[in-house]
Amino acid sequence: MIDNVRGETIKAPVAECWRVIGVSGDRSCRELERFIHCRNCPVLAEAAREFFDRPPPAGYLETWREILEQPEQAVETDATSVLVFRVDHEWLALPAQVLVEVTPVRTIHTIPHRGGTPLAGLVNIRGELRLCVSLHAVLGLGGGLRSPGTVRPDTAADASAVPRLLVIERAGPRATDRWVLGVDDVAGVQRVPRSALRPVPATVSQAAGRCSTALFRWQEGDVAILDEDRLFEALRQAVAT
């Protein structure tokens, strides 16, 4: 039994009534005519008070005391944020500041007389047609852009891999460069301490190596961070050919 602000008494009809007959249920509660929303009802307010005033579970305070008594650990402040993704068998990364968005693979419209080039075609991104370039071809890696739902034989075992399109952008002295790139999988944004970065070996001769500026260890493998200046220049050259 709960008294509301008018001095009237309201009885909660069922446990967690807001989920059953309230705004999160079938909205059959008669009190909605007065309170409009469950958050204005004293039944929900009383349930919230009981939730926060309940006694802590066994061992809760001891667990927090152990956590707070642990010595403070140094946090790496000099770190860089990169988007980690896969092209064929290679894990690569791009500085997060050049990333505009990651989108599902969609229809790519080929351009006449441009077959066999890194330029895959045009793709609709939020109502605007953008140049879509095969990053596989630009970096000299195997494979290429795929249609949604198709899987190459060499990646069929990785059922969790989802091809994506990356939209990247960089402001230049005269105009803004914006490109759409197809990749085979996206792992997400990672914070990498600069102390963990290693130089690219001079023996790497592929385009992927020449466009890379550093390596770092991630999930028992090496990830190459692509140099944005070299990558954007390689994209422009690929379209110009």
C-alpha positions as CSV (number, residue, x, y, z in Angstrom):
1,M,0.0,0.0,0.0
2,I,1.5,3.3,-1.1
3,D,0.2,6.9,-0.5
4,N,0.6,9.3,-3.4
5,V,0.9,13.0,-3.3
6,R,-2.8,13.5,-3.1
7,G,-3.1,11.3,0.0
8,E,-4.8,8.5,-2.0
9,T,-3.7,4.9,-1.5
10,I,-2.4,2.9,-4.4
11,K,-1.8,-0.8,-4.3
12,A,0.7,-2.5,-6.5
13,P,-1.4,-5.2,-8.3
14,V,1.5,-7.5,-9.3
15,A,5.2,-7.7,-8.8
16,E,7.0,-5.3,-11.1
17,C,3.7,-4.2,-12.4
18,W,5.3,-1.6,-14.7
19,R,6.7,-4.5,-16.8
20,V,3.3,-6.3,-16.9
21,I,0.5,-3.8,-17.1
22,G,2.5,-0.6,-17.3
23,V,4.4,1.2,-20.1
24,S,6.7,-1.8,-20.6
25,G,3.7,-4.2,-20.6
26,D,0.2,-4.1,-22.1
27,R,-0.6,-0.6,-20.7
28,S,-3.8,-1.9,-19.0
29,C,-3.1,-0.3,-15.6
30,R,-5.8,2.2,-14.7
31,E,-3.3,4.4,-12.9
32,L,-1.8,5.4,-16.3
33,E,-4.8,7.7,-16.9
34,R,-3.5,9.8,-13.9
35,F,0.3,9.3,-14.0
36,I,0.7,9.0,-17.8
37,H,4.0,7.1,-17.3
38,C,5.1,4.6,-14.7
39,R,8.1,6.8,-13.7
40,N,5.5,9.3,-12.2
41,C,3.8,6.6,-10.1
42,P,4.7,6.1,-6.4
43,V,4.6,2.3,-6.9
44,L,7.8,2.5,-9.1
45,A,9.3,5.1,-6.7
46,E,8.8,2.8,-3.7
47,A,10.3,-0.2,-5.7
48,A,13.3,1.9,-6.5
49,R,13.8,2.9,-2.8
50,E,13.6,-0.8,-1.7
51,F,16.1,-1.8,-4.4
52,F,18.7,0.7,-3.3
53,D,18.0,0.2,0.4
54,R,18.3,-3.6,0.3
55,P,21.1,-5.1,2.4
56,P,24.3,-6.0,0.4
57,P,24.9,-9.6,-0.6
58,A,27.3,-11.7,1.4
59,G,30.9,-10.8,0.8
60,Y,30.0,-7.6,-1.2
61,L,31.7,-5.2,1.2
62,E,34.8,-7.5,1.6
63,T,35.2,-7.7,-2.1
64,W,35.1,-3.9,-2.6
65,R,37.6,-3.5,0.3
66,E,40.0,-5.8,-1.4
67,I,39.7,-3.9,-4.7
68,L,40.2,-0.5,-3.1
69,E,43.2,-1.8,-1.1
70,Q,45.1,-2.8,-4.2
71,P,48.0,-0.5,-5.2
72,E,47.3,2.0,-8.0
73,Q,48.6,0.8,-11.3
74,A,50.2,3.1,-13.8
75,V,48.1,3.8,-16.9
76,E,49.6,4.3,-20.3
77,T,48.7,7.8,-21.3
78,D,50.8,8.0,-24.4
79,A,48.7,5.8,-26.6
80,T,47.1,6.0,-30.1
81,S,43.7,4.8,-31.2
82,V,43.5,2.7,-34.3
83,L,40.8,0.7,-36.2
84,V,41.9,-2.9,-36.6
85,F,40.6,-4.8,-39.6
86,R,41.6,-7.7,-41.9
87,V,42.4,-7.8,-45.6
88,D,42.8,-11.3,-46.9
89,H,45.1,-12.9,-44.2
90,E,46.7,-9.7,-43.0
91,W,45.6,-7.7,-40.0
92,L,46.0,-4.0,-40.5
93,A,45.1,-0.8,-38.7
94,L,44.3,2.8,-39.6
95,P,44.5,5.8,-37.3
96,A,41.0,6.3,-35.8
97,Q,40.9,10.0,-36.8
98,V,40.6,9.2,-40.5
99,L,37.6,6.8,-40.0
100,V,34.2,8.2,-40.8
101,E,32.1,5.0,-40.5
102,V,32.0,1.3,-40.9
103,T,29.0,0.0,-42.9
104,P,27.7,-3.4,-44.2
105,V,28.7,-4.5,-47.7
106,R,26.3,-3.2,-50.2
107,T,25.8,-3.1,-54.0
108,I,28.8,-1.8,-55.9
109,H,28.1,-0.3,-59.3
110,T,30.9,-1.0,-61.7
111,I,32.2,1.8,-64.0
112,P,32.5,1.0,-67.7
113,H,36.0,0.4,-69.1
114,R,37.5,0.3,-65.6
115,G,37.6,-3.5,-65.1
116,G,40.8,-5.0,-63.9
117,T,41.8,-1.9,-61.9
118,P,41.8,-1.3,-58.1
119,L,38.7,0.9,-58.7
120,A,35.8,-1.4,-57.8
121,G,33.1,1.1,-58.7
122,L,30.6,3.4,-57.1
123,V,28.7,2.8,-53.9
124,N,25.8,4.6,-52.3
125,I,26.7,5.9,-48.8
126,R,23.9,7.8,-47.1
127,G,22.5,9.0,-50.4
128,E,25.8,10.0,-52.0
129,L,27.8,8.0,-54.6
130,R,31.4,7.4,-53.4
131,L,34.4,5.8,-55.1
132,C,34.9,2.3,-53.8
133,V,38.5,1.0,-54.1
134,S,39.7,-2.6,-53.6
135,L,42.2,-2.4,-50.7
136,H,43.3,-5.9,-51.7
137,A,44.5,-4.6,-55.1
138,V,46.0,-1.4,-53.7
139,L,48.1,-3.3,-51.1
140,G,48.9,-6.2,-53.3
141,L,47.1,-8.7,-51.2
142,G,44.9,-11.7,-52.4
143,G,41.2,-11.7,-52.8
144,G,39.0,-8.8,-53.5
145,L,35.7,-7.2,-52.7
146,R,32.9,-9.7,-52.2
147,S,29.1,-9.7,-52.4
148,P,27.2,-9.9,-49.2
149,G,26.9,-13.5,-47.9
150,T,29.7,-15.0,-50.0
151,V,32.8,-16.6,-48.4
152,R,36.0,-17.5,-50.1
153,P,37.2,-21.1,-49.5
154,D,40.3,-20.0,-47.5
155,T,38.1,-18.1,-45.0
156,A,35.1,-20.4,-44.8
157,A,36.3,-21.8,-41.5
158,D,36.0,-18.4,-39.9
159,A,32.2,-18.2,-39.6
160,S,32.4,-15.0,-37.5
161,A,34.2,-13.0,-40.1
162,V,31.9,-10.3,-41.6
163,P,33.0,-8.3,-44.6
164,R,32.5,-4.5,-44.2
165,L,33.0,-1.2,-46.0
166,L,35.2,1.4,-44.4
167,V,34.6,5.1,-45.2
168,I,37.7,7.1,-44.6
169,E,38.4,10.8,-45.0
170,R,41.2,13.3,-44.7
171,A,41.1,17.0,-45.3
172,G,43.7,18.2,-47.8
173,P,45.0,21.6,-48.7
174,R,42.5,22.0,-51.6
175,A,39.7,19.5,-51.0
176,T,38.6,16.6,-48.8
177,D,39.6,13.1,-49.7
178,R,36.9,10.5,-49.0
179,W,37.1,6.9,-50.0
180,V,35.2,3.6,-49.4
181,L,37.4,0.5,-48.9
182,G,36.3,-3.1,-48.7
183,V,37.7,-5.3,-45.9
184,D,37.2,-8.9,-44.9
185,D,36.6,-8.3,-41.2
186,V,36.7,-5.6,-38.6
187,A,37.9,-6.1,-35.0
188,G,37.1,-2.6,-33.7
189,V,39.0,0.3,-32.3
190,Q,42.0,-0.5,-30.1
191,R,44.2,1.7,-27.8
192,V,47.8,0.9,-28.5
193,P,50.6,2.3,-26.2
194,R,53.3,4.0,-28.3
195,S,55.8,2.1,-26.4
196,A,54.4,-1.1,-28.0
197,L,55.0,0.1,-31.5
198,R,57.8,-1.5,-33.5
199,P,59.4,-0.3,-36.8
200,V,58.5,-2.1,-40.0
201,P,61.3,-4.5,-41.1
202,A,63.2,-3.2,-44.2
203,T,62.8,-6.6,-45.8
204,V,59.1,-6.1,-46.3
205,S,58.6,-5.2,-50.0
206,Q,54.9,-5.6,-50.6
207,A,52.7,-2.5,-51.0
208,A,51.2,-3.3,-47.6
209,G,54.7,-3.1,-46.1
210,R,55.6,0.1,-47.9
211,C,52.3,1.8,-46.7
212,S,52.9,0.7,-43.1
213,T,54.5,2.9,-40.5
214,A,54.7,0.6,-37.5
215,L,53.8,-2.8,-36.1
216,F,52.2,-3.9,-32.8
217,R,51.4,-7.2,-31.2
218,W,47.7,-8.1,-30.9
219,Q,46.1,-11.5,-30.2
220,E,49.3,-13.5,-30.8
221,G,49.9,-11.8,-34.2
222,D,51.3,-8.7,-35.7
223,V,49.2,-5.8,-36.9
224,A,50.6,-3.2,-39.4
225,I,49.5,0.4,-38.9
226,L,49.0,2.0,-42.3
227,D,50.5,5.4,-42.9
228,E,47.6,7.6,-43.8
229,D,49.7,9.9,-46.1
230,R,51.0,6.9,-48.1
231,L,47.6,5.2,-48.2
232,F,45.7,8.2,-49.5
233,E,48.4,8.8,-52.1
234,A,48.2,5.1,-53.2
235,L,44.4,5.4,-53.5
236,R,44.7,8.5,-55.7
237,Q,47.3,6.8,-57.9
238,A,45.1,3.6,-58.2
239,V,42.2,5.7,-59.5
240,A,44.4,7.7,-61.8
241,T,45.7,4.6,-63.7
